[in-house]
Amino acid sequence: MNFKPMEITIILENKINNARKAKSSILNILFQINKDNLKIIFKDDGVGLNTNIKNASDVFQKGFTTTKGSGLGLHHIREIINSMNGNVSLSNNKKKGVSVTWEVKNDTNL
């Protein structure tokens, strides 16, 4: 796959910073590759998704924040991944923390 290094850097930096803000001590990055797609799952062990958030996809809305941040980071990530014809989602982990899943077709130029 081809990709734009700056865009991948933005995605990684955002997820690392968000995990740090959530007091995470572990950030696992899992890669699942098959003939049809590439799936990257970022799992942290931080405080998890704020319980006031009813719909996890809201975190990707421009300006949405539960911290003192700008609310632009995850929105920008979604825009980058959408431009790659991919999908991104976020969910709470079973024990603690969140998982952000990014999925793109293998024939997509990153």
Biopython code that builds the backbone (N, CA, C, O; Angstrom):
import numpy as np
from Bio.PDB.StructureBuilder import StructureBuilder

atoms = [
    (1, "MET", "N", (0.840, -1.186, 0.000)),
    (1, "MET", "CA", (0.000, 0.000, 0.000)),
    (1, "MET", "C", (0.880, 1.243, 0.000)),
    (1, "MET", "O", (1.953, 1.277, 0.603)),
    (2, "ASN", "N", (0.398, 2.238, -0.683)),
    (2, "ASN", "CA", (1.047, 3.539, -0.650)),
    (2, "ASN", "C", (0.294, 4.418, 0.330)),
    (2, "ASN", "O", (-0.921, 4.286, 0.480)),
    (3, "PHE", "N", (1.001, 5.309, 0.993)),
    (3, "PHE", "CA", (0.343, 6.214, 1.921)),
    (3, "PHE", "C", (1.113, 7.522, 2.011)),
    (3, "PHE", "O", (2.282, 7.611, 1.635)),
    (4, "LYS", "N", (0.424, 8.531, 2.522)),
    (4, "LYS", "CA", (1.040, 9.831, 2.748)),
    (4, "LYS", "C", (1.567, 9.834, 4.188)),
    (4, "LYS", "O", (0.784, 9.810, 5.137)),
    (5, "PRO", "N", (2.875, 9.864, 4.344)),
    (5, "PRO", "CA", (3.445, 9.784, 5.698)),
    (5, "PRO", "C", (2.877, 10.823, 6.674)),
    (5, "PRO", "O", (2.680, 10.508, 7.848)),
    (6, "MET", "N", (2.617, 12.028, 6.226)),
    (6, "MET", "CA", (2.105, 13.061, 7.129)),
    (6, "MET", "C", (0.728, 12.690, 7.665)),
    (6, "MET", "O", (0.442, 12.913, 8.841)),
    (7, "GLU", "N", (-0.128, 12.124, 6.813)),
    (7, "GLU", "CA", (-1.460, 11.752, 7.275)),
    (7, "GLU", "C", (-1.406, 10.612, 8.291)),
    (7, "GLU", "O", (-2.146, 10.621, 9.275)),
    (8, "ILE", "N", (-0.547, 9.649, 8.061)),
    (8, "ILE", "CA", (-0.401, 8.549, 9.017)),
    (8, "ILE", "C", (0.163, 9.081, 10.329)),
    (8, "ILE", "O", (-0.244, 8.645, 11.406)),
    (9, "THR", "N", (1.090, 10.011, 10.240)),
    (9, "THR", "CA", (1.669, 10.640, 11.436)),
    (9, "THR", "C", (0.598, 11.370, 12.233)),
    (9, "THR", "O", (0.578, 11.285, 13.461)),
    (10, "ILE", "N", (-0.284, 12.081, 11.558)),
    (10, "ILE", "CA", (-1.373, 12.795, 12.230)),
    (10, "ILE", "C", (-2.279, 11.815, 12.967)),
    (10, "ILE", "O", (-2.656, 12.059, 14.113)),
    (11, "ILE", "N", (-2.627, 10.717, 12.319)),
    (11, "ILE", "CA", (-3.492, 9.707, 12.938)),
    (11, "ILE", "C", (-2.827, 9.122, 14.178)),
    (11, "ILE", "O", (-3.444, 9.048, 15.240)),
    (12, "LEU", "N", (-1.577, 8.708, 14.046)),
    (12, "LEU", "CA", (-0.864, 8.110, 15.178)),
    (12, "LEU", "C", (-0.683, 9.097, 16.325)),
    (12, "LEU", "O", (-0.901, 8.754, 17.487)),
    (13, "GLU", "N", (-0.288, 10.313, 15.997)),
    (13, "GLU", "CA", (-0.080, 11.324, 17.038)),
    (13, "GLU", "C", (-1.383, 11.612, 17.789)),
    (13, "GLU", "O", (-1.375, 11.745, 19.013)),
    (14, "ASN", "N", (-2.485, 11.706, 17.073)),
    (14, "ASN", "CA", (-3.767, 11.964, 17.718)),
    (14, "ASN", "C", (-4.149, 10.838, 18.660)),
    (14, "ASN", "O", (-4.557, 11.090, 19.793)),
    (15, "LYS", "N", (-4.024, 9.611, 18.211)),
    (15, "LYS", "CA", (-4.408, 8.483, 19.069)),
    (15, "LYS", "C", (-3.500, 8.385, 20.290)),
    (15, "LYS", "O", (-3.982, 8.106, 21.388)),
    (16, "ILE", "N", (-2.214, 8.604, 20.125)),
    (16, "ILE", "CA", (-1.288, 8.576, 21.264)),
    (16, "ILE", "C", (-1.624, 9.686, 22.246)),
    (16, "ILE", "O", (-1.650, 9.448, 23.454)),
    (17, "ASN", "N", (-1.880, 10.887, 21.760)),
    (17, "ASN", "CA", (-2.225, 12.006, 22.646)),
    (17, "ASN", "C", (-3.545, 11.768, 23.369)),
    (17, "ASN", "O", (-3.664, 12.078, 24.555)),
    (18, "ASN", "N", (-4.537, 11.222, 22.669)),
    (18, "ASN", "CA", (-5.820, 10.944, 23.310)),
    (18, "ASN", "C", (-5.672, 9.859, 24.382)),
    (18, "ASN", "O", (-6.291, 9.944, 25.442)),
    (19, "ALA", "N", (-4.867, 8.860, 24.110)),
    (19, "ALA", "CA", (-4.630, 7.806, 25.111)),
    (19, "ALA", "C", (-3.936, 8.395, 26.335)),
    (19, "ALA", "O", (-4.257, 8.040, 27.469)),
    (20, "ARG", "N", (-3.000, 9.279, 26.105)),
    (20, "ARG", "CA", (-2.289, 9.929, 27.214)),
    (20, "ARG", "C", (-3.255, 10.774, 28.050)),
    (20, "ARG", "O", (-3.212, 10.726, 29.280)),
    (21, "LYS", "N", (-4.119, 11.542, 27.394)),
    (21, "LYS", "CA", (-5.109, 12.352, 28.111)),
    (21, "LYS", "C", (-6.054, 11.482, 28.937)),
    (21, "LYS", "O", (-6.548, 11.908, 29.981)),
    (22, "ALA", "N", (-6.301, 10.259, 28.461)),
    (22, "ALA", "CA", (-7.208, 9.334, 29.151)),
    (22, "ALA", "C", (-6.470, 8.516, 30.215)),
    (22, "ALA", "O", (-7.003, 7.538, 30.738)),
    (23, "LYS", "N", (-5.246, 8.926, 30.526)),
    (23, "LYS", "CA", (-4.446, 8.277, 31.572)),
    (23, "LYS", "C", (-4.146, 6.813, 31.254)),
    (23, "LYS", "O", (-4.091, 5.968, 32.147)),
    (24, "SER", "N", (-3.958, 6.535, 29.985)),
    (24, "SER", "CA", (-3.634, 5.183, 29.544)),
    (24, "SER", "C", (-2.154, 4.899, 29.795)),
    (24, "SER", "O", (-1.301, 5.767, 29.609)),
    (25, "SER", "N", (-1.867, 3.673, 30.218)),
    (25, "SER", "CA", (-0.470, 3.260, 30.362)),
    (25, "SER", "C", (-0.074, 2.274, 29.266)),
    (25, "SER", "O", (1.109, 1.990, 29.080)),
    (26, "ILE", "N", (-1.063, 1.753, 28.543)),
    (26, "ILE", "CA", (-0.813, 0.801, 27.460)),
    (26, "ILE", "C", (-1.610, 1.224, 26.226)),
    (26, "ILE", "O", (-2.793, 1.554, 26.316)),
    (27, "LEU", "N", (-0.940, 1.207, 25.081)),
    (27, "LEU", "CA", (-1.613, 1.431, 23.804)),
    (27, "LEU", "C", (-1.154, 0.319, 22.861)),
    (27, "LEU", "O", (-0.008, 0.303, 22.411)),
    (28, "ASN", "N", (-2.056, -0.595, 22.575)),
    (28, "ASN", "CA", (-1.771, -1.677, 21.631)),
    (28, "ASN", "C", (-2.261, -1.266, 20.255)),
    (28, "ASN", "O", (-3.342, -0.696, 20.110)),
    (29, "ILE", "N", (-1.452, -1.563, 19.250)),
    (29, "ILE", "CA", (-1.845, -1.318, 17.870)),
    (29, "ILE", "C", (-1.824, -2.666, 17.165)),
    (29, "ILE", "O", (-0.770, -3.281, 17.005)),
    (30, "LEU", "N", (-2.998, -3.115, 16.749)),
    (30, "LEU", "CA", (-3.154, -4.418, 16.111)),
    (30, "LEU", "C", (-3.407, -4.224, 14.619)),
    (30, "LEU", "O", (-4.204, -3.375, 14.221)),
    (31, "PHE", "N", (-2.730, -5.009, 13.807)),
    (31, "PHE", "CA", (-2.915, -4.964, 12.363)),
    (31, "PHE", "C", (-3.532, -6.278, 11.912)),
    (31, "PHE", "O", (-3.024, -7.353, 12.232)),
    (32, "GLN", "N", (-4.623, -6.189, 11.172)),
    (32, "GLN", "CA", (-5.258, -7.370, 10.587)),
    (32, "GLN", "C", (-5.324, -7.147, 9.085)),
    (32, "GLN", "O", (-5.955, -6.201, 8.612)),
    (33, "ILE", "N", (-4.675, -8.015, 8.354)),
    (33, "ILE", "CA", (-4.594, -7.855, 6.903)),
    (33, "ILE", "C", (-5.169, -9.105, 6.250)),
    (33, "ILE", "O", (-4.806, -10.228, 6.601)),
    (34, "ASN", "N", (-6.064, -8.895, 5.302)),
    (34, "ASN", "CA", (-6.505, -10.004, 4.466)),
    (34, "ASN", "C", (-6.551, -9.512, 3.032)),
    (34, "ASN", "O", (-6.150, -8.383, 2.751)),
    (35, "LYS", "N", (-7.032, -10.337, 2.130)),
    (35, "LYS", "CA", (-6.979, -9.954, 0.716)),
    (35, "LYS", "C", (-7.860, -8.753, 0.393)),
    (35, "LYS", "O", (-7.619, -8.064, -0.598)),
    (36, "ASP", "N", (-8.872, -8.490, 1.210)),
    (36, "ASP", "CA", (-9.815, -7.419, 0.906)),
    (36, "ASP", "C", (-9.569, -6.115, 1.654)),
    (36, "ASP", "O", (-9.884, -5.041, 1.141)),
    (37, "ASN", "N", (-9.007, -6.195, 2.865)),
    (37, "ASN", "CA", (-8.861, -4.957, 3.620)),
    (37, "ASN", "C", (-7.736, -5.009, 4.641)),
    (37, "ASN", "O", (-7.194, -6.067, 4.963)),
    (38, "LEU", "N", (-7.416, -3.844, 5.125)),
    (38, "LEU", "CA", (-6.460, -3.652, 6.211)),
    (38, "LEU", "C", (-7.248, -3.042, 7.359)),
    (38, "LEU", "O", (-7.939, -2.038, 7.186)),
    (39, "LYS", "N", (-7.140, -3.650, 8.525)),
    (39, "LYS", "CA", (-7.811, -3.125, 9.709)),
    (39, "LYS", "C", (-6.728, -2.845, 10.750)),
    (39, "LYS", "O", (-5.902, -3.705, 11.055)),
    (40, "ILE", "N", (-6.751, -1.631, 11.285)),
    (40, "ILE", "CA", (-5.824, -1.248, 12.349)),
    (40, "ILE", "C", (-6.673, -0.895, 13.564)),
    (40, "ILE", "O", (-7.571, -0.055, 13.492)),
    (41, "ILE", "N", (-6.373, -1.549, 14.676)),
    (41, "ILE", "CA", (-7.138, -1.331, 15.904)),
    (41, "ILE", "C", (-6.200, -0.780, 16.970)),
    (41, "ILE", "O", (-5.195, -1.402, 17.315)),
    (42, "PHE", "N", (-6.543, 0.388, 17.481)),
    (42, "PHE", "CA", (-5.799, 1.026, 18.563)),
    (42, "PHE", "C", (-6.576, 0.777, 19.847)),
    (42, "PHE", "O", (-7.705, 1.248, 19.987)),
    (43, "LYS", "N", (-5.989, 0.047, 20.784)),
    (43, "LYS", "CA", (-6.663, -0.258, 22.052)),
    (43, "LYS", "C", (-5.844, 0.328, 23.191)),
    (43, "LYS", "O", (-4.655, 0.040, 23.325)),
    (44, "ASP", "N", (-6.493, 1.160, 24.017)),
    (44, "ASP", "CA", (-5.789, 1.679, 25.181)),
    (44, "ASP", "C", (-6.484, 1.224, 26.458)),
    (44, "ASP", "O", (-7.578, 0.662, 26.421)),
    (45, "ASP", "N", (-5.837, 1.472, 27.574)),
    (45, "ASP", "CA", (-6.401, 1.067, 28.866)),
    (45, "ASP", "C", (-6.708, 2.284, 29.732)),
    (45, "ASP", "O", (-6.604, 2.232, 30.958)),
    (46, "GLY", "N", (-7.084, 3.371, 29.081)),
    (46, "GLY", "CA", (-7.396, 4.608, 29.800)),
    (46, "GLY", "C", (-8.762, 4.570, 30.457)),
    (46, "GLY", "O", (-9.327, 3.500, 30.685)),
    (47, "VAL", "N", (-9.288, 5.757, 30.760)),
    (47, "VAL", "CA", (-10.544, 5.869, 31.504)),
    (47, "VAL", "C", (-11.772, 5.506, 30.666)),
    (47, "VAL", "O", (-12.859, 5.339, 31.219)),
    (48, "GLY", "N", (-11.626, 5.383, 29.380)),
    (48, "GLY", "CA", (-12.755, 5.001, 28.530)),
    (48, "GLY", "C", (-13.573, 6.200, 28.079)),
    (48, "GLY", "O", (-13.279, 7.345, 28.421)),
    (49, "LEU", "N", (-14.580, 5.911, 27.321)),
    (49, "LEU", "CA", (-15.463, 6.929, 26.773)),
    (49, "LEU", "C", (-16.326, 7.522, 27.881)),
    (49, "LEU", "O", (-16.893, 6.793, 28.695)),
    (50, "ASN", "N", (-16.418, 8.825, 27.906)),
    (50, "ASN", "CA", (-17.231, 9.531, 28.888)),
    (50, "ASN", "C", (-18.650, 8.963, 28.881)),
    (50, "ASN", "O", (-19.248, 8.799, 27.817)),
    (51, "THR", "N", (-19.182, 8.667, 30.049)),
    (51, "THR", "CA", (-20.511, 8.054, 30.150)),
    (51, "THR", "C", (-21.634, 8.972, 29.667)),
    (51, "THR", "O", (-22.735, 8.495, 29.392)),
    (52, "ASN", "N", (-21.379, 10.274, 29.558)),
    (52, "ASN", "CA", (-22.383, 11.208, 29.037)),
    (52, "ASN", "C", (-22.540, 11.105, 27.525)),
    (52, "ASN", "O", (-23.496, 11.640, 26.963)),
    (53, "ILE", "N", (-21.618, 10.427, 26.867)),
    (53, "ILE", "CA", (-21.672, 10.282, 25.413)),
    (53, "ILE", "C", (-22.558, 9.087, 25.086)),
    (53, "ILE", "O", (-22.211, 7.945, 25.386)),
    (54, "LYS", "N", (-23.692, 9.356, 24.475)),
    (54, "LYS", "CA", (-24.657, 8.305, 24.156)),
    (54, "LYS", "C", (-24.327, 7.595, 22.846)),
    (54, "LYS", "O", (-24.579, 6.398, 22.712)),
    (55, "ASN", "N", (-23.769, 8.317, 21.885)),
    (55, "ASN", "CA", (-23.442, 7.759, 20.585)),
    (55, "ASN", "C", (-21.942, 7.962, 20.346)),
    (55, "ASN", "O", (-21.488, 9.095, 20.184)),
    (56, "ALA", "N", (-21.172, 6.868, 20.325)),
    (56, "ALA", "CA", (-19.716, 6.952, 20.206)),
    (56, "ALA", "C", (-19.277, 7.696, 18.953)),
    (56, "ALA", "O", (-18.217, 8.321, 18.958)),
    (57, "SER", "N", (-20.056, 7.648, 17.887)),
    (57, "SER", "CA", (-19.658, 8.333, 16.649)),
    (57, "SER", "C", (-19.685, 9.853, 16.798)),
    (57, "SER", "O", (-19.112, 10.561, 15.969)),
    (58, "ASP", "N", (-20.345, 10.369, 17.847)),
    (58, "ASP", "CA", (-20.361, 11.817, 18.083)),
    (58, "ASP", "C", (-18.962, 12.380, 18.283)),
    (58, "ASP", "O", (-18.729, 13.554, 17.995)),
    (59, "VAL", "N", (-18.024, 11.571, 18.770)),
    (59, "VAL", "CA", (-16.677, 12.075, 19.044)),
    (59, "VAL", "C", (-15.959, 12.511, 17.775)),
    (59, "VAL", "O", (-14.956, 13.220, 17.854)),
    (60, "PHE", "N", (-16.447, 12.103, 16.612)),
    (60, "PHE", "CA", (-15.842, 12.488, 15.340)),
    (60, "PHE", "C", (-16.431, 13.776, 14.768)),
    (60, "PHE", "O", (-15.990, 14.246, 13.719)),
    (61, "GLN", "N", (-17.425, 14.348, 15.451)),
    (61, "GLN", "CA", (-18.038, 15.590, 14.985)),
    (61, "GLN", "C", (-17.106, 16.770, 15.239)),
    (61, "GLN", "O", (-16.451, 16.842, 16.279)),
    (62, "LYS", "N", (-17.052, 17.681, 14.292)),
    (62, "LYS", "CA", (-16.196, 18.863, 14.405)),
    (62, "LYS", "C", (-16.582, 19.660, 15.655)),
    (62, "LYS", "O", (-17.747, 20.012, 15.842)),
    (63, "GLY", "N", (-15.600, 19.937, 16.499)),
    (63, "GLY", "CA", (-15.811, 20.740, 17.702)),
    (63, "GLY", "C", (-16.214, 19.939, 18.927)),
    (63, "GLY", "O", (-16.300, 20.498, 20.020)),
    (64, "PHE", "N", (-16.464, 18.638, 18.775)),
    (64, "PHE", "CA", (-16.875, 17.813, 19.912)),
    (64, "PHE", "C", (-15.665, 17.543, 20.806)),
    (64, "PHE", "O", (-14.628, 17.082, 20.328)),
    (65, "THR", "N", (-15.797, 17.829, 22.098)),
    (65, "THR", "CA", (-14.716, 17.559, 23.042)),
    (65, "THR", "C", (-15.275, 17.351, 24.441)),
    (65, "THR", "O", (-16.309, 17.914, 24.801)),
    (66, "THR", "N", (-14.586, 16.544, 25.215)),
    (66, "THR", "CA", (-14.908, 16.381, 26.635)),
    (66, "THR", "C", (-13.716, 16.838, 27.473)),
    (66, "THR", "O", (-13.702, 16.685, 28.695)),
    (67, "THR", "N", (-12.718, 17.400, 26.794)),
    (67, "THR", "CA", (-11.525, 17.927, 27.473)),
    (67, "THR", "C", (-11.409, 19.406, 27.159)),
    (67, "THR", "O", (-12.363, 20.019, 26.680)),
    (68, "LYS", "N", (-10.271, 19.969, 27.418)),
    (68, "LYS", "CA", (-10.028, 21.378, 27.075)),
    (68, "LYS", "C", (-9.467, 21.516, 25.667)),
    (68, "LYS", "O", (-8.976, 22.580, 25.290)),
    (69, "GLY", "N", (-9.539, 20.429, 24.882)),
    (69, "GLY", "CA", (-9.033, 20.448, 23.517)),
    (69, "GLY", "C", (-9.960, 21.201, 22.570)),
    (69, "GLY", "O", (-10.997, 21.728, 22.971)),
    (70, "SER", "N", (-9.559, 21.237, 21.309)),
    (70, "SER", "CA", (-10.307, 21.980, 20.289)),
    (70, "SER", "C", (-11.467, 21.191, 19.707)),
    (70, "SER", "O", (-12.367, 21.778, 19.107)),
    (71, "GLY", "N", (-11.468, 19.883, 19.870)),
    (71, "GLY", "CA", (-12.510, 19.065, 19.255)),
    (71, "GLY", "C", (-12.293, 18.874, 17.771)),
    (71, "GLY", "O", (-13.227, 18.550, 17.038)),
    (72, "LEU", "N", (-11.054, 19.074, 17.320)),
    (72, "LEU", "CA", (-10.754, 18.929, 15.898)),
    (72, "LEU", "C", (-9.989, 17.653, 15.568)),
    (72, "LEU", "O", (-10.013, 17.203, 14.423)),
    (73, "GLY", "N", (-9.313, 17.063, 16.547)),
    (73, "GLY", "CA", (-8.431, 15.930, 16.299)),
    (73, "GLY", "C", (-9.129, 14.729, 15.690)),
    (73, "GLY", "O", (-8.757, 14.296, 14.600)),
    (74, "LEU", "N", (-10.131, 14.180, 16.362)),
    (74, "LEU", "CA", (-10.814, 13.000, 15.842)),
    (74, "LEU", "C", (-11.621, 13.324, 14.586)),
    (74, "LEU", "O", (-11.779, 12.473, 13.710)),
    (75, "HIS", "N", (-12.128, 14.545, 14.500)),
    (75, "HIS", "CA", (-12.819, 14.968, 13.280)),
    (75, "HIS", "C", (-11.851, 14.914, 12.096)),
    (75, "HIS", "O", (-12.190, 14.408, 11.027)),
    (76, "HIS", "N", (-10.653, 15.437, 12.301)),
    (76, "HIS", "CA", (-9.640, 15.438, 11.250)),
    (76, "HIS", "C", (-9.244, 14.004, 10.874)),
    (76, "HIS", "O", (-9.049, 13.694, 9.699)),
    (77, "ILE", "N", (-9.130, 13.147, 11.872)),
    (77, "ILE", "CA", (-8.809, 11.746, 11.619)),
    (77, "ILE", "C", (-9.878, 11.115, 10.731)),
    (77, "ILE", "O", (-9.560, 10.425, 9.763)),
    (78, "ARG", "N", (-11.129, 11.352, 11.060)),
    (78, "ARG", "CA", (-12.219, 10.792, 10.245)),
    (78, "ARG", "C", (-12.134, 11.310, 8.812)),
    (78, "ARG", "O", (-12.336, 10.547, 7.868)),
    (79, "GLU", "N", (-11.839, 12.589, 8.640)),
    (79, "GLU", "CA", (-11.721, 13.143, 7.288)),
    (79, "GLU", "C", (-10.593, 12.480, 6.506)),
    (79, "GLU", "O", (-10.761, 12.157, 5.330)),
    (80, "ILE", "N", (-9.455, 12.275, 7.145)),
    (80, "ILE", "CA", (-8.327, 11.622, 6.478)),
    (80, "ILE", "C", (-8.716, 10.203, 6.071)),
    (80, "ILE", "O", (-8.494, 9.799, 4.929)),
    (81, "ILE", "N", (-9.284, 9.463, 6.986)),
    (81, "ILE", "CA", (-9.634, 8.065, 6.707)),
    (81, "ILE", "C", (-10.745, 7.979, 5.661)),
    (81, "ILE", "O", (-10.711, 7.103, 4.798)),
    (82, "ASN", "N", (-11.720, 8.873, 5.728)),
    (82, "ASN", "CA", (-12.769, 8.897, 4.701)),
    (82, "ASN", "C", (-12.183, 9.195, 3.328)),
    (82, "ASN", "O", (-12.643, 8.645, 2.327)),
    (83, "SER", "N", (-11.163, 10.069, 3.267)),
    (83, "SER", "CA", (-10.535, 10.390, 1.978)),
    (83, "SER", "C", (-9.811, 9.181, 1.387)),
    (83, "SER", "O", (-9.518, 9.149, 0.192)),
    (84, "MET", "N", (-9.524, 8.185, 2.234)),
    (84, "MET", "CA", (-8.893, 6.937, 1.796)),
    (84, "MET", "C", (-9.946, 5.868, 1.489)),
    (84, "MET", "O", (-9.616, 4.697, 1.301)),
    (85, "ASN", "N", (-11.213, 6.284, 1.440)),
    (85, "ASN", "CA", (-12.332, 5.357, 1.266)),
    (85, "ASN", "C", (-12.363, 4.324, 2.384)),
    (85, "ASN", "O", (-12.670, 3.153, 2.159)),
    (86, "GLY", "N", (-12.041, 4.772, 3.583)),
    (86, "GLY", "CA", (-12.038, 3.901, 4.738)),
    (86, "GLY", "C", (-13.106, 4.292, 5.739)),
    (86, "GLY", "O", (-13.866, 5.238, 5.531)),
    (87, "ASN", "N", (-13.145, 3.547, 6.826)),
    (87, "ASN", "CA", (-14.089, 3.802, 7.911)),
    (87, "ASN", "C", (-13.326, 3.829, 9.219)),
    (87, "ASN", "O", (-12.311, 3.151, 9.377)),
    (88, "VAL", "N", (-13.825, 4.617, 10.149)),
    (88, "VAL", "CA", (-13.245, 4.661, 11.482)),
    (88, "VAL", "C", (-14.379, 4.605, 12.493)),
    (88, "VAL", "O", (-15.434, 5.207, 12.295)),
    (89, "SER", "N", (-14.150, 3.877, 13.574)),
    (89, "SER", "CA", (-15.154, 3.787, 14.636)),
    (89, "SER", "C", (-14.442, 3.749, 15.981)),
    (89, "SER", "O", (-13.246, 3.472, 16.063)),
    (90, "LEU", "N", (-15.195, 4.031, 17.021)),
    (90, "LEU", "CA", (-14.663, 4.053, 18.377)),
    (90, "LEU", "C", (-15.639, 3.340, 19.289)),
    (90, "LEU", "O", (-16.852, 3.488, 19.138)),
    (91, "SER", "N", (-15.120, 2.564, 20.238)),
    (91, "SER", "CA", (-15.987, 1.883, 21.205)),
    (91, "SER", "C", (-15.231, 1.684, 22.510)),
    (91, "SER", "O", (-14.000, 1.658, 22.535)),
    (92, "ASN", "N", (-15.988, 1.545, 23.594)),
    (92, "ASN", "CA", (-15.387, 1.216, 24.882)),
    (92, "ASN", "C", (-14.907, -0.222, 24.859)),
    (92, "ASN", "O", (-15.545, -1.083, 24.253)),
    (93, "ASN", "N", (-13.793, -0.485, 25.513)),
    (93, "ASN", "CA", (-13.321, -1.855, 25.698)),
    (93, "ASN", "C", (-14.133, -2.493, 26.818)),
    (93, "ASN", "O", (-14.781, -1.785, 27.589)),
    (94, "LYS", "N", (-14.107, -3.801, 26.916)),
    (94, "LYS", "CA", (-14.884, -4.503, 27.939)),
    (94, "LYS", "C", (-14.447, -4.136, 29.353)),
    (94, "LYS", "O", (-15.288, -3.893, 30.218)),
    (95, "LYS", "N", (-13.145, -4.093, 29.593)),
    (95, "LYS", "CA", (-12.680, -3.817, 30.954)),
    (95, "LYS", "C", (-12.455, -2.329, 31.178)),
    (95, "LYS", "O", (-13.070, -1.744, 32.069)),
    (96, "LYS", "N", (-11.593, -1.710, 30.391)),
    (96, "LYS", "CA", (-11.389, -0.264, 30.477)),
    (96, "LYS", "C", (-10.695, 0.217, 29.225)),
    (96, "LYS", "O", (-10.090, -0.563, 28.490)),
    (97, "GLY", "N", (-10.790, 1.508, 28.993)),
    (97, "GLY", "CA", (-10.186, 2.085, 27.806)),
    (97, "GLY", "C", (-11.112, 2.067, 26.608)),
    (97, "GLY", "O", (-12.274, 1.673, 26.699)),
    (98, "VAL", "N", (-10.568, 2.504, 25.482)),
    (98, "VAL", "CA", (-11.329, 2.531, 24.231)),
    (98, "VAL", "C", (-10.542, 1.854, 23.123)),
    (98, "VAL", "O", (-9.327, 1.674, 23.208)),
    (99, "SER", "N", (-11.270, 1.488, 22.087)),
    (99, "SER", "CA", (-10.676, 0.964, 20.857)),
    (99, "SER", "C", (-11.111, 1.853, 19.711)),
    (99, "SER", "O", (-12.291, 2.178, 19.574)),
    (100, "VAL", "N", (-10.158, 2.243, 18.896)),
    (100, "VAL", "CA", (-10.451, 2.963, 17.666)),
    (100, "VAL", "C", (-10.061, 2.024, 16.536)),
    (100, "VAL", "O", (-8.920, 1.570, 16.455)),
    (101, "THR", "N", (-11.028, 1.738, 15.660)),
    (101, "THR", "CA", (-10.798, 0.807, 14.561)),
    (101, "THR", "C", (-10.841, 1.570, 13.241)),
    (101, "THR", "O", (-11.775, 2.321, 12.958)),
    (102, "TRP", "N", (-9.814, 1.354, 12.458)),
    (102, "TRP", "CA", (-9.681, 1.999, 11.162)),
    (102, "TRP", "C", (-9.592, 0.887, 10.126)),
    (102, "TRP", "O", (-8.760, -0.013, 10.241)),
    (103, "GLU", "N", (-10.450, 0.953, 9.118)),
    (103, "GLU", "CA", (-10.483, -0.097, 8.104)),
    (103, "GLU", "C", (-10.465, 0.520, 6.714)),
    (103, "GLU", "O", (-11.257, 1.412, 6.412)),
    (104, "VAL", "N", (-9.551, 0.038, 5.863)),
    (104, "VAL", "CA", (-9.462, 0.499, 4.474)),
    (104, "VAL", "C", (-9.315, -0.713, 3.566)),
    (104, "VAL", "O", (-8.808, -1.759, 3.970)),
    (105, "LYS", "N", (-9.772, -0.543, 2.325)),
    (105, "LYS", "CA", (-9.612, -1.621, 1.339)),
    (105, "LYS", "C", (-8.146, -1.716, 0.967)),
    (105, "LYS", "O", (-7.451, -0.702, 0.907)),
    (106, "ASN", "N", (-7.668, -2.929, 0.714)),
    (106, "ASN", "CA", (-6.267, -3.141, 0.378)),
    (106, "ASN", "C", (-5.822, -2.434, -0.891)),
    (106, "ASN", "O", (-4.647, -2.093, -1.021)),
    (107, "ASP", "N", (-6.735, -2.205, -1.831)),
    (107, "ASP", "CA", (-6.335, -1.556, -3.064)),
    (107, "ASP", "C", (-6.330, -0.036, -2.955)),
    (107, "ASP", "O", (-6.032, 0.650, -3.933)),
    (108, "THR", "N", (-6.651, 0.494, -1.793)),
    (108, "THR", "CA", (-6.690, 1.940, -1.586)),
    (108, "THR", "C", (-5.283, 2.459, -1.395)),
    (108, "THR", "O", (-4.492, 1.864, -0.663)),
    (109, "ASN", "N", (-4.963, 3.565, -2.048)),
    (109, "ASN", "CA", (-3.682, 4.213, -1.816)),
    (109, "ASN", "C", (-3.782, 5.037, -0.548)),
    (109, "ASN", "O", (-4.572, 5.978, -0.476)),
    (110, "LEU", "N", (-2.996, 4.694, 0.441)),
    (110, "LEU", "CA", (-2.945, 5.464, 1.668)),
    (110, "LEU", "C", (-1.986, 6.605, 1.444)),
    (110, "LEU", "O", (-1.767, 7.413, 2.345)),
]
sb = StructureBuilder()
sb.init_structure("model")
sb.init_model(0)
sb.init_chain("A")
sb.init_seg("    ")
for serial, (resi, resn, name, xyz) in enumerate(atoms, 1):
    if name == "N":
        sb.init_residue(resn, " ", resi, " ")
    sb.init_atom(name, np.array(xyz, "f"), 0.0, 1.0, " ", f" {name:<3s}", serial, name[0])
structure = sb.get_structure()
